[in-house]
Amino acid sequence: MKLRVLGILSVLAVLIVIIASNAILTSAGRELTQELQINRAASLNRLAQVAFDAASAGETAQLQAEMDRYSELYGEGVLIRLQQGTLRSGGLSEDRPDVRDAVARANLNLSDTTLTPLQPFGPSSEVISRSFGSASQVLGEAVLEVNLDAARQKLRERWLIVALAAAVLAAVLLLGAARVTGWVLRPVHRLNAAVTELEATGRTGQLPEAGPPELRQLSRSFTTMAQTVSHSLDSQRQLIADTSHELRNPVGALRLRIDLLQLELKTAREHDAAAGALAELERVEEILDGVLRLAAAEHRASEDSARSPLGTASPAAQAPLDPYPVLQEETERAGPAAKHSGASIVLTDPPDTAVNIACNSAELAQMVGELLNNAIKYAPGAHISVAARERQGAVTIEVSDDGPGLSADERTAATTRFWRSPAHRTIRGTGLGMTIVDKLAGANGGRLVLADASPHGLIARLEFPRAADAPGPFAGPEQVAPRG
């Protein structure tokens, strides 16, 4: 946008400079032409008067002497045709086409003392002419060669001065246009960045009031609106967290009552009914636990975005961390569950050189644990591989399996709360696991990417910048998608 606005202002500035320069140069050329024309017309009139006196007296010696002195002084030729003959000085001859035309016009009693407007470059001379004689008779014609070199040199000097002044003026106008454009658009860019941050994180900082009055008012209005939205989102998150937390007490009491009730039951049918109620209660507990963990992850991501630029790791997570010990611990923890489901987990060897990431250790463990639980739950009997690699300057933590995987459309359903694949409806789950992983990855300056495994299966990648590199946001066309 800045380039477009600056381009328009630059074109207008250049047009203004060109129009002003053209007006000044046209005026200068007209002024020099008029000055030269008046001076040479006066000289031609004086020579014509001397020629008239010579024609009347029949003596041309004085006329010739006057013509020679003029040509010697000004370097311009003179030709005067009388009835007695033609007088010449300064090498001017009627053999030239323009001189013949001038003599012919003067013979018709047509005076031609107008010069073509001067241009910086062109012919070095022009001729002017007039007739002389009585009111009823033309006694002769006078032609004067006008040397234009000196006047053209003055005009070129003025063109140079105007060109330099125009260049300076254009530079000043362009600099002013750049300053004005920046002054006007800087608040717009800040507002756009704040809108993007508000959309991604649900909060944004207070915008500085800068720029034109209308944009300052817009910044104030947006800050007020953003604070209202942030307070509303915080209230919603807190309400969800508080509600989930408070529900755990009555749910725990209900579980206790069902356990006591089971002690009093007699028939198998009654025990089956109680077991069904207990299973549903456990599902409610699982959902409440997932909602609490999601609320904590969203709060973590929200607090991180308030302290640092969007998509970067927060200052609290900047301590370098070797992810391999965390992978070892989580792999060992998930081993029994994998063995129970018939799956196997293999942790590949660590990289040759240690790779550190700027990530919270407990949150990395939670992310890897969620990914392993997902692979065990939705790919029973699969071979699960866990690895830490360095790829293109980033550290990648991969949890892959050779299970059924997800389709492209399913992977595109990125981090949607409670989303579950239609193929997994019969498997117990809340649909919050991948959402939690995605939120925690973003809070630590990374991202979650899901991709196909070959020949089948799913690869879940956690990508982080190296701890030694300046942390920055990951961006790319790949989509993340929860599996359950």
Secondary structure, 3 states (H helix, E strand, C coil): CHHHHHHHHHHHHHHHHHHHHHHHHHHHHHHHHHHHHHHHHHHHHHHHHHHHHHHHHCCCHHHHHHHHHHHHHHCCCEEEEECCCEEEECCCCCCCHHHHHHHHHHHCCCCECCCCCCCCCCCCEEEEEEEEECCCCEEEEEEEEEECHHHHHHHHHHHHHHHHHHHHHHHHHHHHHHHHHHHHHHHHHHHHHHHHHHHHHCCCCCCCCCCCHHHHHHHHHHHHHHHHHHHHHHHHHHHHHHHHHHHHHHHHHHHHHHHHHHHHCCCHHHHHHHHHHHHHHHHHHHHHHHHHHHHHHHHHHHHHHHHCCCCCCCHHHCCEECHHHHHHHHHHHHHHHHHHHCCEEEECCCCCCCCCEECCHHHHHHHHHHHHHHHHHHCCCCEEEEEEEEECCEEEEEEEECCCCCCHHHHHCCCCCCCCCHHHCCCCCCCCHHHHHHHHHHHCCCEEEEEECCCCCEEEEEEEEECCCCCCCCCCCCCCCCCC
